[in-house]
């Protein structure tokens, strides 16, 4: 299966404008994912974006802006936290071929993502799971080479969520819009507590003035100085950093 011709054309234009290299087959799968999301969004609230053109930039291109940073993570599986409709996890899995677990606490979204994964033929390498990330971490300590997060929470909260999931040397790759200096500093302080350190910060602009993005990368370098994961809700209500 592949996406409609119109979606494939719109998506190909967006990827070319952003300078993101993909194969024709990858573009077909990315277009099919977009079509599936827009169709399911009519009955389940997955995204506020309903235009194919906007979704091509604000979902697919936005997800694949993480590619360069993501490629520097060690080989191995990754977790996409707060995956929503499967972004950035599904596009990254399609383009890189890495095994992935797509985690979200909203069961209806995970049910939709499970259907997307099956329709895309990714079921051998990609699975979706409905749970709190703290609970998922208790069952999967230090099991992943990378963790991704996009529009999930404040950076210090994301750092705490990711730390117990990462193997030593693993990378957390975070996409943010316009983080304040205070958010970056709080994220760095939380990282020190959690055994991570920030190793890069890159800035991008989406085509057509569709948005400013910053990609923050943290590496797991040590054991945390607190026991992680903490109880569900603690990271948000009593954040580190």
N, C-alpha and C positions, 0 to 999 in steps of 0.2 A: 504494500500500500504506500501511497505518497500523498502529500498535500495537494490541494487544488492548484491548477496552473497559475491562477491569479495570486494566490498566497506565495507560491514558489517564486514568482517573478518579483513580488514586492520584497520578499525576504532576501533574495539574491542581490537586489539593488542596495538594500540596507547593509548587508555584509560587505559588499564591494566598497561602498562609501566609507565604511569603518575600517577597511583594510584588513578584514578578518578572513584568512584563508581556510577554505573547507572544500571537501570533495563534493561532487554532484550528489552522491548518495547521502552524505551527511546533510546537505541542504534539503533534500527530499524528506528526510526524517524530521528535521527541524521544522519544516513547513507543515508536515502532518501533525506534529505536536501542537503547533499554533492553531490549526484548524480544530483539533480535538478540544483544546482549551476553550476556544470561542464558542463551540457548540455546547459543551457541558456548562459553560457559564450562564447559559439561558435558564438552567434549572437549579444550579448550585452556585452560590456567590464565591467565585474563585479570584476574580480580578475586577477592578473598576475599568480596565482598558478593554474596549470592545471593537475598536478599529484595527483591521489587519495591519495597516501601515504603522500605527502607533505601537502595536504589540511587537512588530518586527524590530523596532528600535528599543522600546522600553522594556521588553522582556528578553528577546533573543540576543540582540547586540549587547545589551546591558549585562546579560549573564556571561557572554563570551569575552567581555573586557577583563574578566578574571583569568583568562587562559594563560597569559604569559607568566603571571605570578604563580598560578596553579601548577604550571609545568616544572617549576623549580622545587616542588615538594618531592619527597622520596617516593619511589614506586610503591604502589599498593592501593587499597581501597580507600574511599572517602565517604564522609557523612555530610549531607546537606541539611543543615538545621533550619527548621521553619520553612520547609520547602514550598508550602502553598500549592500552586498549580504545577510544581516541578521545576521552578526556577531558583537558582541557576543549575540545579543538579542534573536535570535531564539533558539540557544542551551540553554541559561539560562532559557527561557520560558519553553522549553521541560522538563528540569530536575527539575525545581522548581515549575512549575505549576502557577507561578505568571502571572497576566494580564500584558500586555505590549503594548506600542506604539513604533513602529520602525520608526524613523524620518530620512529623508535624503533630501537634496535639489535637488538631481538629479532624475528627473521624471522617466527615464528609469529604474533606479535601484529600485525605489519604485514599479513600475509596476511589475518587476520581483519578488520582495519580496511578493507582494500581491498574486501572483500566488503560490509562495512557501507555504505561510500560508494556502491557500485554499487546496493545495495538501496534506499538512501535517495534515489537520483536526484541525487546531488551531484557526479557525476563530471566535469562541465564546469568546476567551480570548485575542487574539493578532490581532492588526491591524497595517497597515503601512500608513504613511502620508508623502506626498511630500511637504515640505515647509522649509523655513529658521527657524532655531531653535529660533531665536529672536521672530519671528511672532508666532510660536507655543506657546512660553512662555506667550505672551500677552493674549492668549485665555485659558491658563491652569495654572494660577498662583498657586503656592504652592499646586499642585494637586497630587504629586507623592511621594512615600516612598523612591524611589531610582532612580538614573540616572546612566547609564553606558556609557563609552566612550573608544574607542580603536582606536589608530592611527588616531585621528581626528585633533588635533591642539596642540599648546603649552599648558602646564598645566594651566597657568593663564587665558588663553582664555576659556578653558573648564570649569574652575571654574565659570567664569562669565556667561557662557551659562547656566550652571546647576542651579545656585542659585535661580532664580525666579521660577523654576519648582518644587523645593523641599519644602515639608511640613516641619514644625519645627521638628527637630530630624531626618529628612531624610538624606540619605547617597549618596554621589557621589563616584562612584568606577571607577577609571581611570587605564587603562593598558598602560604602557610605556615600551619602549625598554631599553635605557640607558640614562635616564634624567640626565643632568648636575646638579651640585650643584646650579648653577645660576637659572636653570629652576625651581628647587624645591623651592628655596627661593622666586622667583617671584610668584609662585603658592601660597605659604603661605601668602605673602603680599596681593595678590588679594583676597584670602579667607577671610582675616580679614576685608577688605573693603566690601565684599559681604555677611558677616554674617555667614561664615563657619569657621571651624578649622580642620586642619589635625589631624586625630585620629590614623592612622596607615600607615606603609609603609612596604611591604613585598616583598621579592626577590625570584624569581623562575628561574630555568633553564629548558628549554624544552629538552626532550630526544634527543639523537644523536647530541648534540651540535647545535640544530636548533635555539637557541636564548636565550637571557637573558631577563627576564621580571620583572618589578617592578609594584606592585599593590598599588596605593595610594588611601586612603579613607579619605574623608572630610565629616564632619557632619554639617548640618544646625543648628546653635545654636542661631542666633540672626537675627534681621532685617538688611539689607544692609545699609551702610551709603551713598550710591548713589542710584539714581532711576534706577531700572532694570526692563526689559531689555533695554539697550540703542538701538539706531537706528541700523538697519542692517549694518554690516561691521565695526562698531566702535570697537568691542571687538578685532578684528584682526588688525585693522589699528592703533588704539590708545589703546593698552591693559592696563588694570589695573595692578598694581604690578610692 
